């Protein structure tokens, strides 16, 4: 198998280019892949120091996409920006995947126009991998499409199933709709109509689940519109952060016995923190495009960038685009 070729947007993110370059160097020392940083060549090369740096190539991009720039403006300037040029490398067959911690709205718009969707897929979706009590599960859409149609949610289920099977190694992923009740009669019009379509889709559809069931691995793939999915994502991140602070304040604010207990608990607490650390999971694939795209948090550090690159390599190695295409093709023929 040839090495995966990964283009990294060096200028995207709150800590670019320093953390992006540092994370790419970490990835170069851990993964067997061809890595290319796209950005201001002078700034990027000045940061490429130490073991692993010699393995990384650089493509110059004169501009960067601001984090608050509107998607339409970013699209117009895409051929001059690090994000746009990185996506172009995938479009032109010079890279197999692109990773960015930059403006996610701009990333979606640029990738959608330049790479286009797989035949039979109307809209791409952000698929986030979450840690459950009994293993990881996938949630999509996590924010790419705020307003959705039933057929889009059906397609999200197909794409999520393909990803869970290929990358997470789940033989027959259970696909469920996020709703306000487990009963098939519960939910708004979007959920009810989407359920009818998913029943006929080439996936293992098990019906509805509620928010409280997510972390108990009630399903392997959870489907929602981008509004609900993003609220779930941000709420869960907030709860994890708040609980971490509560535990820390409680242990450090107690008496001597409490503090001694905290010292003894420290290894277990570090393990718990790592398990729910989004940077350890890596980036979120933007599924449904004719190219591999990984979105990661704007505030991510070098560790997150390294894992996002790892996620992009896994997507390439497991041919996620090809597997989604395989699942969709017979479904399209059936509809025809």
Residue pairs with C-beta under 8 A, 6 or more apart in sequence:
1 317
3 32
3 33
3 34
4 33
4 34
4 96
4 97
4 312
4 313
4 316
4 317
5 33
5 34
5 36
5 94
5 95
5 96
5 97
6 33
6 34
6 35
6 36
6 95
6 96
6 97
6 98
6 99
6 309
6 312
6 313
6 316
7 36
7 38
7 59
7 86
7 87
7 89
7 90
7 94
7 95
7 97
7 98
7 99
8 20
8 24
8 35
8 36
8 37
8 38
8 86
8 98
8 99
8 100
8 305
8 309
9 16
9 20
9 38
9 39
9 82
9 83
9 86
9 98
9 99
9 100
9 101
9 102
10 16
10 17
10 20
10 21
10 24
10 37
10 38
10 39
10 40
10 44
10 58
10 61
10 82
11 17
11 20
11 38
11 39
11 40
11 61
11 64
11 65
11 81
11 82
11 83
11 102
12 20
12 64
12 65
12 82
12 83
12 100
12 101
12 102
12 103
12 107
12 298
13 19
13 20
13 67
13 100
13 101
13 102
13 296
13 297
13 298
13 299
13 300
14 67
14 101
14 298
14 299
15 299
15 300
15 301
16 39
16 64
16 101
16 102
17 37
17 39
17 40
17 43
17 44
17 47
18 47
19 300
19 301
19 302
19 305
20 37
20 39
20 101
20 302
20 305
21 37
21 44
21 47
21 48
22 47
22 302
22 305
23 300
23 301
23 302
23 303
23 304
23 305
23 306
23 308
23 309
24 35
24 37
24 56
24 305
24 306
24 309
25 48
25 50
25 51
25 52
25 53
25 56
26 52
26 302
26 303
26 305
26 306
27 33
27 35
27 305
27 306
27 309
27 310
28 35
28 52
28 53
28 55
28 56
29 51
29 52
30 306
30 310
31 309
31 310
31 313
33 309
33 313
34 57
35 55
35 56
35 57
35 309
36 56
36 57
36 58
36 59
36 89
36 95
37 44
37 48
37 56
37 57
37 58
37 59
38 58
38 59
38 60
38 61
38 82
38 83
38 85
38 86
38 89
39 58
39 60
39 61
39 64
39 82
40 60
40 61
40 62
40 64
40 82
41 58
41 59
41 60
44 58
45 58
48 56
48 58
59 85
59 86
59 89
61 80
61 81
61 82
61 84
61 85
61 86
62 80
63 77
63 80
63 81
63 82
64 81
64 82
64 83
64 102
65 74
65 77
65 81
65 82
65 83
65 84
65 102
65 103
65 106
66 103
67 102
67 103
67 298
68 103
69 103
69 106
70 105
71 103
71 105
71 106
71 108
71 109
72 109
74 81
74 83
74 84
74 103
74 105
74 106
74 109
74 110
75 106
75 109
75 110
75 113
77 84
78 84
78 85
78 87
78 88
78 110
78 114
79 85
79 88
82 102
83 100
83 102
83 103
83 106
83 107
83 110
84 110
84 114
86 95
86 98
86 100
87 98
87 107
87 110
87 111
87 114
87 115
87 291
87 293
88 114
89 95
89 98
90 96
90 97
90 98
90 115
90 291
90 292
90 293
91 114
91 115
91 291
96 292
96 316
97 291
97 292
97 293
97 294
97 312
97 313
97 315
97 316
98 111
98 291
98 292
98 293
98 294
98 312
99 283
99 294
99 296
99 305
99 308
99 309
99 312
100 107
100 293
100 294
100 295
100 296
101 283
101 296
101 297
101 298
101 300
101 304
101 305
101 308
102 298
103 298
104 126
104 143
104 295
104 298
107 286
107 293
107 295
108 124
108 144
108 286
111 124
111 286
111 289
111 291
111 293
112 124
112 289
115 289
115 290
115 291
115 293
116 289
116 290
117 123
117 124
117 288
117 289
117 290
118 288
118 289
118 290
118 321
118 324
118 325
118 328
119 325
119 328
119 329
119 332
120 155
120 328
120 329
120 331
120 332
121 155
121 159
121 288
121 324
121 328
122 149
122 151
122 152
122 155
123 144
123 145
123 148
123 152
123 155
123 288
124 144
124 286
124 287
124 288
124 289
124 293
125 140
125 141
125 142
125 144
125 145
125 152
125 155
125 156
125 159
125 160
125 226
125 286
125 287
125 288
126 140
126 141
126 142
126 143
126 144
126 226
126 229
126 284
126 285
126 286
126 287
126 295
127 138
127 139
127 140
127 141
127 142
127 159
127 160
127 163
127 284
127 285
127 286
127 287
128 138
128 139
128 140
128 142
128 229
128 233
128 284
129 136
129 137
129 138
129 168
129 281
129 282
129 284
130 136
130 137
130 138
130 139
130 214
130 215
130 236
130 281
131 215
131 275
131 276
131 281
132 214
132 215
132 216
132 217
133 215
133 216
133 217
134 216
134 217
135 168
135 217
136 168
136 281
137 164
137 214
137 217
137 219
137 220
137 221
137 222
138 160
138 163
138 164
138 168
138 173
138 220
138 221
138 222
139 214
139 222
139 224
139 229
139 232
139 233
140 156
140 159
140 160
140 221
140 222
140 223
140 224
140 229
140 287
141 148
141 156
141 223
141 224
141 225
141 226
141 229
142 226
142 229
142 230
142 232
142 233
142 284
143 226
143 229
143 230
143 233
144 226
144 286
145 152
145 225
145 226
146 225
146 226
146 227
146 230
147 225
147 226
147 227
148 190
148 225
148 226
149 190
150 190
150 193
150 194
150 196
150 197
151 197
152 225
153 177
153 190
153 194
153 197
153 198
153 223
153 224
153 225
154 194
154 197
154 198
154 201
155 288
155 328
156 223
156 287
157 175
157 198
157 201
157 203
157 205
157 221
157 223
158 201
158 202
158 203
158 324
158 327
158 328
158 331
159 287
159 288
159 324
160 173
160 175
160 221
160 222
160 223
160 287
161 173
161 175
161 202
161 203
161 204
161 221
161 327
162 287
162 320
162 323
162 324
162 326
162 327
163 221
163 285
163 287
163 320
163 323
163 324
164 170
164 173
164 220
164 221
165 171
165 172
165 173
165 323
166 318
166 319
166 320
166 323
167 314
167 315
167 318
167 320
168 220
170 220
172 204
173 203
173 204
173 220
173 221
174 204
174 206
174 219
174 220
174 221
175 198
175 203
175 204
175 205
175 206
175 219
175 220
175 221
175 223
176 205
176 206
176 207
176 208
176 209
176 218
176 219
176 221
176 222
176 223
177 187
177 191
177 194
177 195
177 198
177 207
177 208
177 209
177 222
177 223
177 224
178 191
178 208
178 209
178 210
178 211
178 222
178 223
178 224
178 228
178 229
178 232
179 186
179 187
179 191
179 208
179 209
179 210
180 186
180 187
180 210
181 187
181 208
181 210
182 207
182 208
182 209
182 210
183 208
184 195
184 207
184 208
185 192
186 208
187 195
187 208
190 225
191 208
194 223
195 205
195 207
195 208
198 205
198 223
199 205
201 331
202 327
202 330
202 331
203 221
203 327
206 219
209 218
209 219
209 222
211 232
213 219
214 222
214 232
224 232
237 278
240 276
244 273
247 269
250 258
251 258
251 259
251 261
251 262
251 265
252 259
252 262
254 262
274 280
278 297
278 304
279 297
279 300
279 301
279 303
279 304
279 307
280 303
280 307
281 307
281 311
282 294
282 296
282 304
282 307
282 308
282 309
282 310
282 311
283 294
283 295
283 296
283 304
283 307
283 308
283 311
283 312
284 294
284 295
284 296
285 292
285 293
285 294
285 295
285 311
285 315
285 320
286 293
286 294
286 295
287 320
287 324
288 324
289 321
290 321
291 321
292 312
292 315
292 316
292 320
292 321
294 308
294 309
294 311
294 312
294 315
296 304
296 305
296 308
297 304
300 308
315 321
